[in-house]
Amino acid sequence: VGNKQEMLVACISERAKRMQVPADLPVPDDREGLAQLLTAFAKQILREITDPAVVAVFRLAISEAIHAPEVGRTLDTRGRETIRAALRQIMTRAQSSGLLEGRPADLAEQFGNLVWGNLMVGLLLGVAERPNAQEVAGRAREATATFLQLHPAPRSATKRLRRQK
């Protein structure tokens, strides 16, 4: 690897591959399936991004913001945008199945905010510890449950479920 920028791009790109939604991911056909999908993705996000090496890259990007702003841009476009795009894709699929209403970008951002809360700031400042597997699972389930409460099934989905019973 030639320089710091190239090294970071390689590291960020490799980690970002783990956050992409597989092309063959099934479209959820009910709210329970959507809840399982969102919870699984939230756990993956939390495990990957709270890794000490990833937190260190965020710290480096922040410390280099003035002298090497391309580091922060790389982290945003290759890392964070990968997660946002995956969440938008999940929300678009859920919307096409009639499970959610709203703009996929807004839904994705809201879900991401519920997953993260203030965790990353705490990790960056060194005042929070990386969550263990049980804490990750609990946080993912709570974020999903809250999100689905905020976005009840559209009427068309509710009617369809009643007809199926």
Secondary structure, DSSP 4 states (H G I P E B T S, - for coil): --SHHHHHHHHHHHHHHTTSPPTTPPPP-SHHHHHHHHHHHHHHHHHHHTSHHHHHHHHHHHHTTTT-HHHHHHIIIIIIHHHHHHHHHHHHHHHHTTS--S-HHHHHHHHHHHHHTTHHHHHHHT-SPPP-HHHHHHHHHHHHHHHHHHSPPPHHHHHHHHHH-
